[in-house]
Amino acid sequence: MVKPIAENRRARYDYFIEETFEAGIMLTGTEVKSLRTGRANIAESYASVEGREIVLINADIPPYGHANRFNHEPRRHRKLLLHRKQIDKLIGAVQREGRTLIPIKLYWNEKGLAKLEVGLAKGKKLHDKRETEANRDWQRDKARLMKGDRGD
C-alpha cells in the first residue's frame, strides 16, 4: 500500500495526462525527515529538463524543525531519478512535442522510499476545462438520480 505525502489535485483539471512515470527523488536527510512529518506541497511545482537530466522545480518541502544549521533550502531544485530510456523519452516529448512534465503525487512506496508520480501532460484549453467540469457535474447528477430511484 502506498502512503501519499502530497497530491497535485489540480493537475488533472489543467492538463490531459497522457502517461505517468514513477521517479525517485534525490533528497537530503532533513528533507526526508520533513516528509515523514507529512508536510510537503507540490501544487505549484513542475519538472523541467536541465542538460541530460530531469529536475523537480518549485516543490515546497518545509525545513525540518529539529534540524540546526544543516537544514535544507525549502524550494531547491531536486533531481528526479529515472532510467536513461525514460529520461530520453521525456526529453524528446518535452522538446519536440511541447509536452509538460507535471508532478501528480508524492508518496512512500512499499520499501519506504519517497517516490514521485510524474505525468507527461498536454495543457487544456478553457473550453476543454468547461467540458470536463460539465461532464463531472452530469456524472454527479446522474448518480444522485439513480440513488433516488432505488430508495422508493
N, CA, C and O atoms as a GROMACS GRO file, in nm:
protein
  608
    1MET      N    1   0.084  -0.119   0.000
    1MET     CA    2   0.000   0.000   0.000
    1MET      C    3   0.088   0.125   0.000
    1MET      O    4   0.181   0.136   0.080
    2VAL      N    5   0.059   0.218  -0.088
    2VAL     CA    6   0.138   0.341  -0.093
    2VAL      C    7   0.072   0.445  -0.002
    2VAL      O    8  -0.050   0.457   0.004
    3LYS      N    9   0.157   0.520   0.068
    3LYS     CA   10   0.109   0.621   0.161
    3LYS      C   11   0.136   0.759   0.101
    3LYS      O   12   0.253   0.799   0.092
    4PRO      N   13   0.033   0.833   0.060
    4PRO     CA   14   0.057   0.963  -0.004
    4PRO      C   15   0.109   1.068   0.095
    4PRO      O   16   0.069   1.073   0.211
    5ILE      N   17   0.200   1.151   0.046
    5ILE     CA   18   0.253   1.263   0.123
    5ILE      C   19   0.187   1.391   0.076
    5ILE      O   20   0.137   1.470   0.156
    6ALA      N   21   0.187   1.411  -0.056
    6ALA     CA   22   0.126   1.531  -0.115
    6ALA      C   23   0.069   1.495  -0.252
    6ALA      O   24   0.121   1.407  -0.321
    7GLU      N   25  -0.038   1.564  -0.290
    7GLU     CA   26  -0.102   1.540  -0.418
    7GLU      C   27  -0.124   1.672  -0.490
    7GLU      O   28  -0.148   1.775  -0.427
    8ASN      N   29  -0.114   1.667  -0.622
    8ASN     CA   30  -0.144   1.784  -0.704
    8ASN      C   31  -0.282   1.760  -0.765
    8ASN      O   32  -0.294   1.703  -0.873
    9ARG      N   33  -0.386   1.805  -0.694
    9ARG     CA   34  -0.522   1.776  -0.736
    9ARG      C   35  -0.563   1.855  -0.860
    9ARG      O   36  -0.653   1.814  -0.933
   10ARG      N   37  -0.497   1.965  -0.884
   10ARG     CA   38  -0.532   2.048  -0.999
   10ARG      C   39  -0.474   1.997  -1.130
   10ARG      O   40  -0.514   2.042  -1.238
   11ALA      N   41  -0.381   1.904  -1.122
   11ALA     CA   42  -0.312   1.856  -1.243
   11ALA      C   43  -0.410   1.799  -1.345
   11ALA      O   44  -0.400   1.830  -1.463
   12ARG      N   45  -0.503   1.716  -1.301
   12ARG     CA   46  -0.597   1.654  -1.394
   12ARG      C   47  -0.700   1.753  -1.446
   12ARG      O   48  -0.761   1.730  -1.550
   13TYR      N   49  -0.719   1.863  -1.375
   13TYR     CA   50  -0.811   1.966  -1.421
   13TYR      C   51  -0.746   2.053  -1.528
   13TYR      O   52  -0.811   2.091  -1.625
   14ASP      N   53  -0.618   2.084  -1.511
   14ASP     CA   54  -0.548   2.176  -1.602
   14ASP      C   55  -0.482   2.106  -1.720
   14ASP      O   56  -0.449   2.171  -1.819
   15TYR      N   57  -0.462   1.973  -1.712
   15TYR     CA   58  -0.386   1.904  -1.815
   15TYR      C   59  -0.452   1.772  -1.853
   15TYR      O   60  -0.522   1.711  -1.772
   16PHE      N   61  -0.429   1.728  -1.979
   16PHE     CA   62  -0.459   1.592  -2.021
   16PHE      C   63  -0.334   1.511  -1.987
   16PHE      O   64  -0.229   1.533  -2.046
   17ILE      N   65  -0.344   1.417  -1.892
   17ILE     CA   66  -0.230   1.334  -1.855
   17ILE      C   67  -0.224   1.217  -1.953
   17ILE      O   68  -0.314   1.133  -1.955
   18GLU      N   69  -0.118   1.211  -2.034
   18GLU     CA   70  -0.107   1.108  -2.136
   18GLU      C   71  -0.040   0.982  -2.084
   18GLU      O   72  -0.080   0.871  -2.120
   19GLU      N   73   0.061   0.998  -2.000
   19GLU     CA   74   0.137   0.885  -1.949
   19GLU      C   75   0.197   0.922  -1.815
   19GLU      O   76   0.234   1.038  -1.794
   20THR      N   77   0.208   0.825  -1.724
   20THR     CA   78   0.268   0.855  -1.593
   20THR      C   79   0.393   0.770  -1.573
   20THR      O   80   0.405   0.659  -1.625
   21PHE      N   81   0.486   0.825  -1.496
   21PHE     CA   82   0.612   0.758  -1.464
   21PHE      C   83   0.634   0.769  -1.314
   21PHE      O   84   0.598   0.868  -1.251
   22GLU      N   85   0.696   0.665  -1.256
   22GLU     CA   86   0.735   0.670  -1.116
   22GLU      C   87   0.883   0.706  -1.111
   22GLU      O   88   0.967   0.638  -1.170
   23ALA      N   89   0.912   0.814  -1.040
   23ALA     CA   90   1.051   0.860  -1.031
   23ALA      C   91   1.094   0.870  -0.886
   23ALA      O   92   1.014   0.905  -0.798
   24GLY      N   93   1.219   0.839  -0.862
   24GLY     CA   94   1.277   0.862  -0.730
   24GLY      C   95   1.321   1.008  -0.724
   24GLY      O   96   1.330   1.075  -0.827
   25ILE      N   97   1.349   1.058  -0.604
   25ILE     CA   98   1.394   1.197  -0.588
   25ILE      C   99   1.520   1.198  -0.504
   25ILE      O  100   1.530   1.125  -0.405
   26MET      N  101   1.617   1.280  -0.543
   26MET     CA  102   1.737   1.296  -0.462
   26MET      C  103   1.706   1.394  -0.350
   26MET      O  104   1.684   1.513  -0.374
   27LEU      N  105   1.704   1.343  -0.226
   27LEU     CA  106   1.670   1.425  -0.111
   27LEU      C  107   1.783   1.424  -0.009
   27LEU      O  108   1.863   1.330  -0.005
   28THR      N  109   1.788   1.528   0.073
   28THR     CA  110   1.883   1.531   0.184
   28THR      C  111   1.814   1.471   0.306
   28THR      O  112   1.693   1.446   0.303
   29GLY      N  113   1.890   1.448   0.412
   29GLY     CA  114   1.834   1.387   0.533
   29GLY      C  115   1.722   1.467   0.596
   29GLY      O  116   1.621   1.411   0.637
   30THR      N  117   1.740   1.599   0.604
   30THR     CA  118   1.636   1.682   0.668
   30THR      C  119   1.510   1.688   0.582
   30THR      O  120   1.400   1.705   0.634
   31GLU      N  121   1.526   1.674   0.449
   31GLU     CA  122   1.408   1.672   0.362
   31GLU      C  123   1.326   1.546   0.386
   31GLU      O  124   1.204   1.551   0.390
   32VAL      N  125   1.395   1.433   0.402
   32VAL     CA  126   1.326   1.307   0.429
   32VAL      C  127   1.252   1.316   0.562
   32VAL      O  128   1.136   1.274   0.572
   33LYS      N  129   1.317   1.371   0.664
   33LYS     CA  130   1.254   1.384   0.796
   33LYS      C  131   1.133   1.476   0.790
   33LYS      O  132   1.032   1.451   0.855
   34SER      N  133   1.143   1.583   0.713
   34SER     CA  134   1.031   1.674   0.697
   34SER      C  135   0.915   1.605   0.625
   34SER      O  136   0.799   1.625   0.660
   35LEU      N  137   0.947   1.523   0.524
   35LEU     CA  138   0.843   1.448   0.454
   35LEU      C  139   0.777   1.346   0.545
   35LEU      O  140   0.657   1.321   0.534
   36ARG      N  141   0.854   1.287   0.635
   36ARG     CA  142   0.798   1.189   0.730
   36ARG      C  143   0.691   1.252   0.818
   36ARG      O  144   0.598   1.185   0.861
   37THR      N  145   0.704   1.382   0.846
   37THR     CA  146   0.601   1.451   0.925
   37THR      C  147   0.478   1.481   0.839
   37THR      O  148   0.376   1.528   0.890
   38GLY      N  149   0.488   1.454   0.708
   38GLY     CA  150   0.372   1.470   0.620
   38GLY      C  151   0.353   1.611   0.567
   38GLY      O  152   0.242   1.647   0.527
   39ARG      N  153   0.458   1.691   0.567
   39ARG     CA  154   0.444   1.829   0.522
   39ARG      C  155   0.520   1.848   0.392
   39ARG      O  156   0.643   1.845   0.388
   40ALA      N  157   0.445   1.868   0.285
   40ALA     CA  158   0.504   1.899   0.154
   40ALA      C  159   0.395   1.956   0.065
   40ALA      O  160   0.277   1.931   0.087
   41ASN      N  161   0.435   2.031  -0.036
   41ASN     CA  162   0.340   2.089  -0.129
   41ASN      C  163   0.398   2.081  -0.269
   41ASN      O  164   0.506   2.135  -0.296
   42ILE      N  165   0.327   2.013  -0.360
   42ILE     CA  166   0.373   2.004  -0.499
   42ILE      C  167   0.273   2.070  -0.594
   42ILE      O  168   0.279   2.051  -0.715
   43ALA      N  169   0.180   2.149  -0.538
   43ALA     CA  170   0.073   2.208  -0.620
   43ALA      C  171   0.126   2.302  -0.728
   43ALA      O  172   0.077   2.298  -0.841
   44GLU      N  173   0.224   2.385  -0.696
   44GLU     CA  174   0.275   2.481  -0.795
   44GLU      C  175   0.405   2.435  -0.861
   44GLU      O  176   0.473   2.514  -0.927
   45SER      N  177   0.439   2.309  -0.844
   45SER     CA  178   0.567   2.262  -0.896
   45SER      C  179   0.554   2.202  -1.035
   45SER      O  180   0.444   2.172  -1.081
   46TYR      N  181   0.667   2.186  -1.100
   46TYR     CA  182   0.673   2.124  -1.232
   46TYR      C  183   0.811   2.061  -1.249
   46TYR      O  184   0.904   2.091  -1.174
   47ALA      N  185   0.823   1.976  -1.349
   47ALA     CA  186   0.953   1.914  -1.377
   47ALA      C  187   1.007   1.974  -1.506
   47ALA      O  188   0.931   2.003  -1.598
   48SER      N  189   1.138   1.991  -1.511
   48SER     CA  190   1.200   2.055  -1.626
   48SER      C  191   1.325   1.979  -1.667
   48SER      O  192   1.384   1.905  -1.588
   49VAL      N  193   1.364   1.998  -1.792
   49VAL     CA  194   1.485   1.936  -1.844
   49VAL      C  195   1.602   2.030  -1.822
   49VAL      O  196   1.599   2.146  -1.863
   50GLU      N  197   1.706   1.979  -1.756
   50GLU     CA  198   1.830   2.056  -1.738
   50GLU      C  199   1.945   1.967  -1.784
   50GLU      O  200   1.986   1.874  -1.714
   51GLY      N  201   1.996   1.998  -1.901
   51GLY     CA  202   2.103   1.915  -1.959
   51GLY      C  203   2.045   1.781  -2.002
   51GLY      O  204   1.953   1.775  -2.083
   52ARG      N  205   2.102   1.673  -1.946
   52ARG     CA  206   2.050   1.539  -1.978
   52ARG      C  207   1.982   1.477  -1.857
   52ARG      O  208   1.978   1.354  -1.844
   53GLU      N  209   1.929   1.560  -1.769
   53GLU     CA  210   1.855   1.509  -1.654
   53GLU      C  211   1.727   1.588  -1.634
   53GLU      O  212   1.710   1.696  -1.690
   54ILE      N  213   1.638   1.534  -1.551
   54ILE     CA  214   1.509   1.597  -1.524
   54ILE      C  215   1.508   1.640  -1.378
   54ILE      O  216   1.546   1.564  -1.289
   55VAL      N  217   1.462   1.765  -1.355
   55VAL     CA  218   1.470   1.825  -1.224
   55VAL      C  219   1.331   1.872  -1.180
   55VAL      O  220   1.255   1.927  -1.260
   56LEU      N  221   1.298   1.850  -1.053
   56LEU     CA  222   1.173   1.898  -0.995
   56LEU      C  223   1.196   2.040  -0.945
   56LEU      O  224   1.287   2.065  -0.866
   57ILE      N  225   1.112   2.132  -0.991
   57ILE     CA  226   1.130   2.274  -0.958
   57ILE      C  227   1.009   2.324  -0.880
   57ILE      O  228   0.895   2.290  -0.912
   58ASN      N  229   1.035   2.405  -0.779
   58ASN     CA  230   0.933   2.476  -0.701
   58ASN      C  231   0.850   2.386  -0.610
   58ASN      O  232   0.744   2.428  -0.564
   59ALA      N  233   0.896   2.265  -0.582
   59ALA     CA  234   0.826   2.181  -0.484
   59ALA      C  235   0.866   2.228  -0.346
   59ALA      O  236   0.985   2.247  -0.317
   60ASP      N  237   0.768   2.248  -0.259
   60ASP     CA  238   0.795   2.305  -0.127
   60ASP      C  239   0.800   2.195  -0.022
   60ASP      O  240   0.698   2.135   0.011
   61ILE      N  241   0.919   2.170   0.031
   61ILE     CA  242   0.936   2.081   0.146
   61ILE      C  243   0.986   2.170   0.258
   61ILE      O  244   1.102   2.212   0.256
   62PRO      N  245   0.900   2.201   0.357
   62PRO     CA  246   0.940   2.297   0.461
   62PRO      C  247   1.059   2.247   0.543
   62PRO      O  248   1.081   2.127   0.554
   63PRO      N  249   1.136   2.339   0.601
   63PRO     CA  250   1.252   2.300   0.682
   63PRO      C  251   1.210   2.211   0.799
   63PRO      O  252   1.101   2.227   0.854
   64TYR      N  253   1.297   2.118   0.835
   64TYR     CA  254   1.270   2.028   0.946
   64TYR      C  255   1.294   2.104   1.076
   64TYR      O  256   1.399   2.167   1.094
   65GLY      N  257   1.198   2.099   1.167
   65GLY     CA  258   1.202   2.179   1.289
   65GLY      C  259   1.317   2.149   1.382
   65GLY      O  260   1.371   2.242   1.443
   66HIS      N  261   1.358   2.024   1.395
   66HIS     CA  262   1.462   1.988   1.492
   66HIS      C  263   1.603   1.994   1.435
   66HIS      O  264   1.700   1.965   1.505
   67ALA      N  265   1.616   2.032   1.308
   67ALA     CA  266   1.750   2.041   1.248
   67ALA      C  267   1.811   2.176   1.286
   67ALA      O  268   1.741   2.273   1.313
   68ASN      N  269   1.942   2.180   1.286
   68ASN     CA  270   2.010   2.306   1.318
   68ASN      C  271   2.056   2.372   1.190
   68ASN      O  272   1.977   2.384   1.096
   69ARG      N  273   2.178   2.416   1.182
   69ARG     CA  274   2.225   2.492   1.066
   69ARG      C  275   2.237   2.407   0.940
   69ARG      O  276   2.260   2.461   0.831
   70PHE      N  277   2.221   2.275   0.951
   70PHE     CA  278   2.233   2.188   0.834
   70PHE      C  279   2.100   2.166   0.763
   70PHE      O  280   2.087   2.074   0.682
   71ASN      N  281   2.001   2.250   0.794
   71ASN     CA  282   1.870   2.235   0.731
   71ASN      C  283   1.878   2.264   0.582
   71ASN      O  284   1.977   2.320   0.535
   72HIS      N  285   1.775   2.226   0.507
   72HIS     CA  286   1.775   2.238   0.361
   72HIS      C  287   1.700   2.363   0.314
   72HIS      O  288   1.625   2.425   0.390
   73GLU      N  289   1.722   2.398   0.190
   73GLU     CA  290   1.650   2.507   0.123
   73GLU      C  291   1.512   2.454   0.083
   73GLU      O  292   1.504   2.353   0.013
   74PRO      N  293   1.400   2.518   0.125
   74PRO     CA  294   1.267   2.462   0.103
   74PRO      C  295   1.229   2.441  -0.044
   74PRO      O  296   1.166   2.340  -0.077
   75ARG      N  297   1.266   2.532  -0.134
   75ARG     CA  298   1.223   2.522  -0.274
   75ARG      C  299   1.339   2.497  -0.370
   75ARG      O  300   1.336   2.544  -0.484
   76ARG      N  301   1.440   2.423  -0.325
   76ARG     CA  302   1.555   2.398  -0.412
   76ARG      C  303   1.517   2.301  -0.525
   76ARG      O  304   1.416   2.231  -0.516
   77HIS      N  305   1.599   2.299  -0.631
   77HIS     CA  306   1.576   2.207  -0.742
   77HIS      C  307   1.622   2.068  -0.698
   77HIS      O  308   1.731   2.052  -0.644
   78ARG      N  309   1.536   1.967  -0.723
   78ARG     CA  310   1.568   1.831  -0.683
   78ARG      C  311   1.572   1.741  -0.806
   78ARG      O  312   1.479   1.740  -0.887
   79LYS      N  313   1.680   1.667  -0.821
   79LYS     CA  314   1.697   1.578  -0.937
   79LYS      C  315   1.602   1.459  -0.925
   79LYS      O  316   1.590   1.399  -0.818
   80LEU      N  317   1.536   1.425  -1.037
   80LEU     CA  318   1.450   1.308  -1.041
   80LEU      C  319   1.529   1.190  -1.094
   80LEU      O  320   1.608   1.204  -1.188
   81LEU      N  321   1.508   1.074  -1.034
   81LEU     CA  322   1.583   0.955  -1.070
   81LEU      C  323   1.496   0.864  -1.156
   81LEU      O  324   1.398   0.807  -1.109
   82LEU      N  325   1.534   0.852  -1.282
   82LEU     CA  326   1.462   0.769  -1.379
   82LEU      C  327   1.563   0.688  -1.459
   82LEU      O  328   1.683   0.716  -1.454
   83HIS      N  329   1.516   0.588  -1.531
   83HIS     CA  330   1.603   0.512  -1.621
   83HIS      C  331   1.639   0.601  -1.741
   83HIS      O  332   1.561   0.688  -1.778
   84ARG      N  333   1.755   0.578  -1.799
   84ARG     CA  334   1.804   0.660  -1.911
   84ARG      C  335   1.703   0.661  -2.027
   84ARG      O  336   1.681   0.766  -2.087
   85LYS      N  337   1.642   0.546  -2.059
   85LYS     CA  338   1.545   0.541  -2.169
   85LYS      C  339   1.424   0.627  -2.139
   85LYS      O  340   1.372   0.695  -2.227
   86GLN      N  341   1.379   0.625  -2.012
   86GLN     CA  342   1.266   0.709  -1.974
   86GLN      C  343   1.302   0.857  -1.985
   86GLN      O  344   1.223   0.937  -2.034
   87ILE      N  345   1.421   0.892  -1.939
   87ILE     CA  346   1.466   1.031  -1.945
   87ILE      C  347   1.471   1.078  -2.090
   87ILE      O  348   1.424   1.187  -2.122
   88ASP      N  349   1.529   0.995  -2.179
   88ASP     CA  350   1.539   1.032  -2.321
   88ASP      C  351   1.400   1.048  -2.382
   88ASP      O  352   1.377   1.140  -2.461
   89LYS      N  353   1.308   0.960  -2.347
   89LYS     CA  354   1.171   0.968  -2.399
   89LYS      C  355   1.104   1.098  -2.352
   89LYS      O  356   1.039   1.166  -2.432
   90LEU      N  357   1.118   1.131  -2.224
   90LEU     CA  358   1.057   1.252  -2.169
   90LEU      C  359   1.119   1.378  -2.228
   90LEU      O  360   1.048   1.473  -2.261
   91ILE      N  361   1.252   1.379  -2.242
   91ILE     CA  362   1.319   1.496  -2.302
   91ILE      C  363   1.269   1.516  -2.444
   91ILE      O  364   1.242   1.629  -2.485
   92GLY      N  365   1.257   1.406  -2.521
   92GLY     CA  366   1.206   1.416  -2.658
   92GLY      C  367   1.065   1.470  -2.662
   92GLY      O  368   1.034   1.555  -2.746
   93ALA      N  369   0.978   1.423  -2.574
   93ALA     CA  370   0.839   1.467  -2.573
   93ALA      C  371   0.828   1.615  -2.535
   93ALA      O  372   0.747   1.688  -2.592
   94VAL      N  373   0.910   1.658  -2.441
   94VAL     CA  374   0.905   1.798  -2.398
   94VAL      C  375   0.958   1.891  -2.507
   94VAL      O  376   0.898   1.994  -2.536
   95GLN      N  377   1.071   1.854  -2.568
   95GLN     CA  378   1.133   1.943  -2.666
   95GLN      C  379   1.067   1.939  -2.802
   95GLN      O  380   1.051   2.044  -2.865
   96ARG      N  381   1.027   1.821  -2.851
   96ARG     CA  382   0.970   1.811  -2.985
   96ARG      C  383   0.820   1.836  -2.988
   96ARG      O  384   0.770   1.909  -3.074
   97GLU      N  385   0.747   1.775  -2.892
   97GLU     CA  386   0.601   1.779  -2.898
   97GLU      C  387   0.540   1.886  -2.809
   97GLU      O  388   0.419   1.904  -2.809
   98GLY      N  389   0.622   1.958  -2.733
   98GLY     CA  390   0.571   2.066  -2.649
   98GLY      C  391   0.491   2.017  -2.529
   98GLY      O  392   0.401   2.087  -2.483
   99ARG      N  393   0.522   1.898  -2.478
   99ARG     CA  394   0.452   1.846  -2.361
   99ARG      C  395   0.511   1.908  -2.234
   99ARG      O  396   0.616   1.972  -2.237
  100THR      N  397   0.441   1.888  -2.123
  100THR     CA  398   0.483   1.939  -1.994
  100THR      C  399   0.496   1.822  -1.896
  100THR      O  400   0.419   1.726  -1.905
  101LEU      N  401   0.591   1.830  -1.805
  101LEU     CA  402   0.607   1.728  -1.702
  101LEU      C  403   0.547   1.781  -1.572
  101LEU      O  404   0.596   1.878  -1.513
  102ILE      N  405   0.439   1.716  -1.527
  102ILE     CA  406   0.366   1.762  -1.410
  102ILE      C  407   0.376   1.659  -1.298
  102ILE      O  408   0.345   1.542  -1.320
  103PRO      N  409   0.419   1.701  -1.178
  103PRO     CA  410   0.416   1.608  -1.064
  103PRO      C  411   0.271   1.587  -1.021
  103PRO      O  412   0.198   1.683  -0.999
  104ILE      N  413   0.230   1.462  -1.007
  104ILE     CA  414   0.092   1.431  -0.972
  104ILE      C  415   0.079   1.393  -0.825
  104ILE      O  416  -0.010   1.440  -0.755
  105LYS      N  417   0.171   1.307  -0.778
  105LYS     CA  418   0.160   1.260  -0.641
  105LYS      C  419   0.298   1.231  -0.585
  105LYS      O  420   0.383   1.175  -0.654
  106LEU      N  421   0.320   1.268  -0.459
  106LEU     CA  422   0.442   1.236  -0.385
  106LEU      C  423   0.402   1.138  -0.277
  106LEU      O  424   0.311   1.165  -0.200
  107TYR      N  425   0.470   1.023  -0.271
  107TYR     CA  426   0.426   0.918  -0.178
  107TYR      C  427   0.544   0.831  -0.134
  107TYR      O  428   0.653   0.836  -0.190
  108TRP      N  429   0.517   0.749  -0.030
  108TRP     CA  430   0.613   0.649   0.017
  108TRP      C  431   0.576   0.517  -0.049
  108TRP      O  432   0.459   0.479  -0.046
  109ASN      N  433   0.672   0.447  -0.108
  109ASN     CA  434   0.641   0.316  -0.168
  109ASN      C  435   0.650   0.207  -0.061
  109ASN      O  436   0.668   0.236   0.057
  110GLU      N  437   0.638   0.082  -0.103
  110GLU     CA  438   0.638  -0.030  -0.008
  110GLU      C  439   0.768  -0.041   0.070
  110GLU      O  440   0.768  -0.084   0.185
  111LYS      N  441   0.879  -0.001   0.008
  111LYS     CA  442   1.010  -0.010   0.074
  111LYS      C  443   1.037   0.111   0.164
  111LYS      O  444   1.140   0.116   0.231
  112GLY      N  445   0.946   0.207   0.166
  112GLY     CA  446   0.965   0.326   0.249
  112GLY      C  447   1.046   0.434   0.180
  112GLY      O  448   1.100   0.523   0.247
  113LEU      N  449   1.057   0.429   0.048
  113LEU     CA  450   1.131   0.530  -0.027
  113LEU      C  451   1.034   0.635  -0.081
  113LEU      O  452   0.922   0.602  -0.119
  114ALA      N  453   1.077   0.759  -0.084
  114ALA     CA  454   0.993   0.866  -0.139
  114ALA      C  455   0.994   0.857  -0.291
  114ALA      O  456   1.101   0.855  -0.353
  115LYS      N  457   0.876   0.850  -0.350
  115LYS     CA  458   0.862   0.842  -0.496
  115LYS      C  459   0.770   0.954  -0.542
  115LYS      O  460   0.684   1.001  -0.467
  116LEU      N  461   0.790   0.995  -0.667
  116LEU     CA  462   0.708   1.100  -0.726
  116LEU      C  463   0.645   1.045  -0.854
  116LEU      O  464   0.715   0.994  -0.941
  117GLU      N  465   0.514   1.056  -0.864
  117GLU     CA  466   0.445   1.017  -0.987
  117GLU      C  467   0.443   1.140  -1.076
  117GLU      O  468   0.384   1.242  -1.042
  118VAL      N  469   0.508   1.128  -1.192
  118VAL     CA  470   0.519   1.238  -1.286
  118VAL      C  471   0.436   1.206  -1.408
  118VAL      O  472   0.442   1.095  -1.461
  119GLY      N  473   0.358   1.303  -1.453
  119GLY     CA  474   0.273   1.281  -1.571
  119GLY      C  475   0.325   1.359  -1.690
  119GLY      O  476   0.363   1.475  -1.678
  120LEU      N  477   0.326   1.293  -1.806
  120LEU     CA  478   0.357   1.360  -1.931
  120LEU      C  479   0.224   1.418  -1.979
  120LEU      O  480   0.132   1.344  -2.011
  121ALA      N  481   0.214   1.550  -1.982
  121ALA     CA  482   0.084   1.614  -1.999
  121ALA      C  483   0.081   1.713  -2.114
  121ALA      O  484   0.183   1.765  -2.158
  122LYS      N  485  -0.042   1.736  -2.159
  122LYS     CA  486  -0.068   1.837  -2.261
  122LYS      C  487  -0.169   1.934  -2.200
  122LYS      O  488  -0.270   1.891  -2.143
  123GLY      N  489  -0.143   2.062  -2.210
  123GLY     CA  490  -0.229   2.162  -2.147
  123GLY      C  491  -0.370   2.164  -2.204
  123GLY      O  492  -0.388   2.145  -2.324
  124LYS      N  493  -0.468   2.188  -2.118
  124LYS     CA  494  -0.607   2.200  -2.163
  124LYS      C  495  -0.639   2.345  -2.194
  124LYS      O  496  -0.588   2.437  -2.129
  125LYS      N  497  -0.721   2.365  -2.294
  125LYS     CA  498  -0.772   2.498  -2.326
  125LYS      C  499  -0.893   2.523  -2.236
  125LYS      O  500  -0.941   2.431  -2.169
  126LEU      N  501  -0.942   2.646  -2.233
  126LEU     CA  502  -1.054   2.683  -2.147
  126LEU      C  503  -1.179   2.600  -2.178
  126LEU      O  504  -1.249   2.557  -2.086
  127HIS      N  505  -1.207   2.579  -2.308
  127HIS     CA  506  -1.327   2.502  -2.342
  127HIS      C  507  -1.316   2.357  -2.300
  127HIS      O  508  -1.417   2.294  -2.269
  128ASP      N  509  -1.193   2.302  -2.298
  128ASP     CA  510  -1.172   2.166  -2.251
  128ASP      C  511  -1.203   2.157  -2.101
  128ASP      O  512  -1.262   2.059  -2.055
  129LYS      N  513  -1.161   2.259  -2.026
  129LYS     CA  514  -1.186   2.260  -1.881
  129LYS      C  515  -1.335   2.268  -1.854
  129LYS      O  516  -1.386   2.199  -1.765
  130ARG      N  517  -1.406   2.352  -1.931
  130ARG     CA  518  -1.550   2.363  -1.914
  130ARG      C  519  -1.619   2.230  -1.943
  130ARG      O  520  -1.711   2.190  -1.873
  131GLU      N  521  -1.573   2.163  -2.047
  131GLU     CA  522  -1.629   2.033  -2.086
  131GLU      C  523  -1.607   1.930  -1.975
  131GLU      O  524  -1.697   1.852  -1.943
  132THR      N  525  -1.486   1.929  -1.918
  132THR     CA  526  -1.455   1.837  -1.808
  132THR      C  527  -1.545   1.864  -1.689
  132THR      O  528  -1.596   1.771  -1.627
  133GLU      N  529  -1.564   1.993  -1.657
  133GLU     CA  530  -1.647   2.030  -1.543
  133GLU      C  531  -1.793   1.991  -1.567
  133GLU      O  532  -1.859   1.941  -1.476
  134ALA      N  533  -1.844   2.015  -1.688
  134ALA     CA  534  -1.982   1.980  -1.721
  134ALA      C  535  -2.002   1.828  -1.713
  134ALA      O  536  -2.104   1.781  -1.663
  135ASN      N  537  -1.905   1.754  -1.761
  135ASN     CA  538  -1.911   1.608  -1.756
  135ASN      C  539  -1.913   1.559  -1.611
  135ASN      O  540  -1.988   1.467  -1.578
  136ARG      N  541  -1.830   1.619  -1.526
  136ARG     CA  542  -1.824   1.581  -1.385
  136ARG      C  543  -1.959   1.611  -1.317
  136ARG      O  544  -2.009   1.530  -1.239
  137ASP      N  545  -2.017   1.729  -1.347
  137ASP     CA  546  -2.147   1.765  -1.290
  137ASP      C  547  -2.254   1.667  -1.334
  137ASP      O  548  -2.338   1.627  -1.253
  138TRP      N  549  -2.252   1.629  -1.462
  138TRP     CA  550  -2.352   1.535  -1.512
  138TRP      C  551  -2.339   1.400  -1.444
  138TRP      O  552  -2.440   1.338  -1.410
  139GLN      N  553  -2.216   1.352  -1.425
  139GLN     CA  554  -2.195   1.224  -1.357
  139GLN      C  555  -2.249   1.230  -1.214
  139GLN      O  556  -2.309   1.133  -1.166
  140ARG      N  557  -2.227   1.342  -1.146
  140ARG     CA  558  -2.274   1.360  -1.009
  140ARG      C  559  -2.427   1.360  -1.005
  140ARG      O  560  -2.488   1.294  -0.920
  141ASP      N  561  -2.490   1.435  -1.099
  141ASP     CA  562  -2.637   1.441  -1.104
  141ASP      C  563  -2.697   1.305  -1.137
  141ASP      O  564  -2.799   1.265  -1.082
  142LYS      N  565  -2.631   1.234  -1.230
  142LYS     CA  566  -2.679   1.103  -1.271
  142LYS      C  567  -2.675   1.006  -1.152
  142LYS      O  568  -2.769   0.929  -1.131
  143ALA      N  569  -2.567   1.011  -1.076
  143ALA     CA  570  -2.554   0.924  -0.958
  143ALA      C  571  -2.661   0.959  -0.855
  143ALA      O  572  -2.718   0.870  -0.792
  144ARG      N  573  -2.689   1.087  -0.839
  144ARG     CA  574  -2.790   1.132  -0.744
  144ARG      C  575  -2.929   1.083  -0.787
  144ARG      O  576  -3.008   1.039  -0.705
  145LEU      N  577  -2.957   1.093  -0.919
  145LEU     CA  578  -3.087   1.048  -0.971
  145LEU      C  579  -3.103   0.897  -0.955
  145LEU      O  580  -3.210   0.849  -0.916
  146MET      N  581  -2.996   0.823  -0.986
  146MET     CA  582  -3.002   0.677  -0.975
  146MET      C  583  -3.022   0.635  -0.829
  146MET      O  584  -3.096   0.540  -0.801
  147LYS      N  585  -2.959   0.705  -0.738
  147LYS     CA  586  -2.973   0.676  -0.596
  147LYS      C  587  -3.115   0.704  -0.551
  147LYS      O  588  -3.171   0.628  -0.471
  148GLY      N  589  -3.176   0.813  -0.600
  148GLY     CA  590  -3.314   0.850  -0.565
  148GLY      C  591  -3.415   0.750  -0.616
  148GLY      O  592  -3.516   0.725  -0.549
  149ASP      N  593  -3.390   0.691  -0.736
  149ASP     CA  594  -3.485   0.596  -0.793
  149ASP      C  595  -3.492   0.466  -0.712
  149ASP      O  596  -3.599   0.406  -0.701
  150ARG      N  597  -3.378   0.423  -0.654
  150ARG     CA  598  -3.378   0.296  -0.581
  150ARG      C  599  -3.442   0.308  -0.444
  150ARG      O  600  -3.489   0.208  -0.390
  151GLY      N  601  -3.446   0.428  -0.386
  151GLY     CA  602  -3.494   0.446  -0.249
  151GLY      C  603  -3.645   0.440  -0.234
  151GLY      O  604  -3.693   0.448  -0.121
  152ASP      N  605  -3.723   0.425  -0.341
  152ASP     CA  606  -3.870   0.428  -0.330
  152ASP      C  607  -3.929   0.303  -0.278
  152ASP      O  608  -4.051   0.294  -0.265
   0.00000   0.00000   0.00000
